[in-house]
């Protein structure tokens, strides 16, 4: 793995992949760079929700609509169209489809169905990450963009093995983009937990981690699977998931550079981002 020098970084083309916990500024930077007019923005979550899981999401909407006699008749006669209106800024259709395990009366999914959707997401995320190289070429050949930013999902660390030098996804990504970890502090983690507690959202977990959490939750709460409150389970799991992901992000950072969430929050333009990454490269070289 060869990282660019600060001088080489400042010259086009610049290609970066941003990773880290959701809520620390990946999409903020990507939107800022896209807004400069010189960067192509590739959102992995958007790709997942449109290219690879769009049909699953739409079918789930239709499945619910078919339960309503009025809508069922319209659907059966192709009189209405039901689809996902997913966007960079609105990934709710993807989250809603992923769902939460637990009591169906409280909006939960049976565990087998939940695991099935988790596996669909895993396959879709890997495919979307591997599509990044295609979009780098597409951005240049079709639209004339030299600079490229990949806005990855928070679960990227769950679908790669950063300790394996031959991991196919890490090798593909690091060969074509500079990997940039946005590292949060303990204060950021605490705020993310508070924010999640107010509005719990579905997320992807590694299968073994999910099994361990599910088993521990059932034992601690002394409940059966069908009695699990879906929101309570994912609230209970969230802080554990962040702790599980932190060392995996740190291992991924060895393939690139690290910046802090505080530094990212202070960015106002693409020039500031360029300077921040150049400094991160200098710091990496000095510590080597």
C-alpha positions in Angstrom: 0.0 0.0 0.0 1.5 3.3 -1.1 -0.1 6.6 0.1 0.3 9.8 -1.9 2.6 12.5 -0.6 0.9 15.8 0.5 2.2 17.4 -2.7 0.8 14.6 -4.9 -2.5 14.7 -3.0 -3.0 18.4 -3.8 -2.8 17.7 -7.6 -5.8 16.2 -9.3 -7.2 13.6 -9.5 -8.2 13.2 -5.8 -10.1 10.0 -4.9 -11.2 9.4 -1.4 -13.4 7.0 0.6 -14.8 8.3 3.9 -15.6 5.8 6.6 -16.5 5.9 10.3 -19.6 5.9 12.5 -22.8 7.3 11.1 -23.4 10.8 12.3 -19.7 12.1 12.4 -19.6 14.0 9.1 -19.2 11.7 6.1 -22.2 13.0 4.2 -21.4 16.5 5.4 -18.0 16.4 3.7 -19.3 14.6 0.6 -22.1 17.2 0.1 -19.6 20.0 0.6 -17.3 18.6 -2.0 -20.1 17.9 -4.4 -21.3 21.4 -3.9 -17.9 22.8 -5.0 -18.7 21.5 -8.6 -15.4 19.6 -8.9 -16.2 16.4 -7.2 -18.4 13.4 -8.0 -20.2 12.0 -5.0 -20.9 8.3 -4.8 -23.1 7.2 -1.9 -22.8 3.5 -1.0 -26.1 3.5 0.9 -27.9 5.1 -2.0 -26.4 2.5 -4.4 -27.6 -0.3 -2.0 -31.1 1.1 -1.8 -31.5 1.7 -5.5 -29.4 -0.9 -7.5 -29.4 -3.9 -5.2 -32.3 -3.6 -2.7 -34.7 -1.3 -4.6 -36.9 -4.2 -5.7 -37.0 -5.7 -2.2 -38.0 -2.3 -0.8 -40.7 -1.7 -3.3 -42.1 -5.3 -2.9 -42.3 -4.7 0.9 -44.4 -1.5 0.3 -46.6 -3.5 -2.1 -46.9 -6.3 0.4 -48.3 -3.9 3.0 -50.5 -2.2 0.4 -52.0 -5.5 -0.6 -53.5 -5.9 2.9 -55.8 -2.9 2.1 -58.7 -3.9 -0.1 -58.9 -0.5 -1.8 -55.2 -0.5 -2.7 -55.1 -4.2 -3.5 -57.7 -3.7 -6.3 -55.7 -0.8 -7.7 -52.4 -2.8 -7.6 -54.0 -5.8 -9.2 -55.1 -3.7 -12.2 -51.9 -1.8 -12.5 -53.8 1.4 -11.6 -51.2 2.8 -9.2 -47.4 2.7 -8.9 -45.7 2.1 -5.6 -42.0 2.8 -5.4 -39.2 4.1 -3.1 -38.3 7.7 -3.2 -34.9 7.2 -1.7 -32.3 10.0 -1.9 -28.8 10.9 -0.6 -30.5 12.9 2.2 -33.3 10.4 2.8 -32.4 6.7 3.2 -35.5 5.9 5.3 -36.9 3.4 2.7 -33.7 1.3 3.1 -33.8 1.5 6.9 -37.5 0.7 7.0 -37.0 -2.4 4.9 -34.1 -3.6 7.1 -36.4 -3.4 10.1 -36.0 -4.5 13.7 -36.4 -8.0 15.2 -39.1 -8.7 17.7 -42.8 -8.6 18.4 -44.8 -8.2 15.2 -47.5 -6.3 17.1 -44.9 -3.6 17.8 -43.6 -3.5 14.3 -40.9 -6.1 14.7 -39.8 -8.9 12.3 -39.5 -12.6 13.0 -35.8 -13.3 13.7 -35.5 -15.6 10.6 -36.9 -12.8 8.3 -34.7 -10.2 10.0 -31.6 -12.3 9.4 -32.6 -12.8 5.8 -32.8 -9.1 5.3 -29.5 -8.6 7.1 -27.9 -11.0 4.7 -29.4 -9.2 1.7 -27.9 -6.0 3.0 -24.5 -7.6 3.5 -24.4 -8.8 -0.1 -25.7 -5.5 -1.4 -23.1 -3.5 0.6 -20.2 -5.6 -0.7 -21.4 -5.3 -4.3 -21.9 -1.5 -3.9 -18.4 -1.1 -2.5 -16.9 -3.0 -5.3 -18.9 -0.9 -7.8 -16.9 2.2 -6.6 -14.1 1.6 -9.2 -16.7 1.5 -12.0 -18.2 4.8 -10.8 -14.7 6.4 -10.7 -14.3 5.6 -14.4 -17.9 6.6 -15.1 -17.5 9.9 -13.3 -14.5 10.7 -15.4 -15.5 9.4 -18.8 -19.2 10.4 -18.7 -19.2 13.6 -16.7 -15.6 14.8 -16.7 -15.0 14.7 -13.0 -11.4 14.2 -12.0 -12.1 14.2 -8.2 -14.2 11.5 -6.6 -15.6 11.0 -3.0 -17.1 7.8 -1.8 -19.5 8.2 1.1 -19.5 4.8 2.7 -22.1 3.5 5.2 -21.4 3.0 8.9 -21.4 -0.7 8.5 -18.5 -0.9 6.0 -16.3 -2.3 8.8 -18.7 -5.2 9.3 -18.4 -6.5 5.7 -14.6 -6.3 5.3 -11.7 -8.0 7.2 -9.1 -5.1 7.6 -6.6 -7.5 9.3 -6.4 -9.6 6.1 -4.0 -8.0 3.6 -5.8 -10.0 0.9 -9.3 -8.9 1.7 -10.8 -8.4 -1.8 -12.9 -5.4 -0.9 -10.2 -3.6 1.1 -7.6 -4.3 -1.7 -10.0 -3.0 -4.4 -10.9 0.2 -2.5 -7.4 1.1 -1.2 -5.9 0.5 -4.7 -8.2 3.2 -6.1 -9.0 5.6 -3.3 -7.4 7.1 -0.2 -9.1 5.6 2.8 -10.0 8.3 5.3 -11.3 7.5 8.8 -13.4 10.1 10.5 -12.6 9.3 14.2 -15.0 10.3 16.9 -14.2 10.9 20.6 -15.9 9.4 23.7 -18.0 12.5 23.8 -19.2 11.9 20.2 -20.0 8.3 21.0 -22.1 9.4 24.0 -24.0 11.9 21.9 -24.6 9.4 19.2 -26.0 7.0 21.8 -28.3 9.8 23.2 -29.4 10.7 19.6 -30.1 7.0 18.8 -32.1 6.6 22.0 -34.4 9.4 21.0 -34.9 8.0 17.5 -33.7 4.3 17.1 -33.1 3.3 13.5 -32.4 -0.1 12.0 -28.8 -1.0 11.2 -26.7 -3.9 10.0 -24.8 -6.2 12.3 -22.4 -9.0 11.7 -24.2 -12.3 12.1 -22.1 -13.5 15.0 -22.5 -10.2 16.8 -26.2 -10.2 16.3 -26.5 -13.7 17.6 -24.5 -12.9 20.7 -26.6 -9.7 21.4 -29.9 -11.5 20.8 -29.0 -14.3 23.1 -27.8 -12.0 25.9 -30.8 -9.7 25.5 -33.3 -12.6 25.9 -31.5 -13.8 29.0 -31.1 -10.4 30.6 -34.7 -9.4 30.0 -36.1 -12.9 30.6 -38.4 -12.7 27.5 -39.2 -15.0 24.6 -38.3 -14.0 21.0 -41.9 -13.1 20.1 -42.1 -10.8 23.2 -39.0 -8.7 22.4 -39.8 -4.9 22.0 -38.0 -4.1 18.7 -37.0 -0.5 19.7 -35.8 -1.6 23.1 -33.6 -4.3 21.6 -31.9 -2.0 19.1 -31.4 0.7 21.8 -29.9 -2.0 24.0 -27.6 -3.1 21.2 -26.5 0.3 19.8 -23.7 1.2 22.3 -22.5 -2.4 22.1 -22.4 -2.1 18.3 -20.4 1.1 18.4 -17.8 -0.6 20.8 -17.7 -3.6 18.4 -17.0 -1.4 15.4 -14.4 0.9 16.9 -11.4 -1.5 16.7 -12.5 -2.5 13.2 -12.5 1.1 12.0 -9.0 1.5 13.6 -7.8 -1.5 11.7 -9.2 -0.1 8.5 -7.4 3.2 9.2 -4.0 1.4 8.8 -4.9 1.3 5.1 -5.2 5.1 4.9 -5.2 8.2 7.1 -7.2 9.4 10.1 -8.9 12.8 10.7 -11.1 13.7 13.7 -14.8 14.5 13.8 -13.9 17.9 15.3 -11.7 18.7 12.3 -14.4 17.7 9.9 -17.0 19.8 11.7 -14.9 22.8 11.1 -14.7 22.4 7.3 -16.4 25.0 5.2 -15.1 24.4 1.7 -13.2 21.9 -0.5 -9.9 23.8 0.0 -10.2 23.2 3.7 -10.7 19.5 3.1 -7.6 19.4 0.8 -5.5 21.0 3.5 -6.8 18.6 6.2 -6.0 15.5 4.2 -2.5 16.9 3.2 -1.8 17.4 7.0 -3.1 13.8 7.7 -0.7 12.4 5.1 2.1 14.4 6.7 1.2 13.1 10.1 1.1 9.5 8.8 4.5 9.8 7.1 6.0 11.3 10.3 4.8 8.5 12.4 5.8 5.7 10.0 
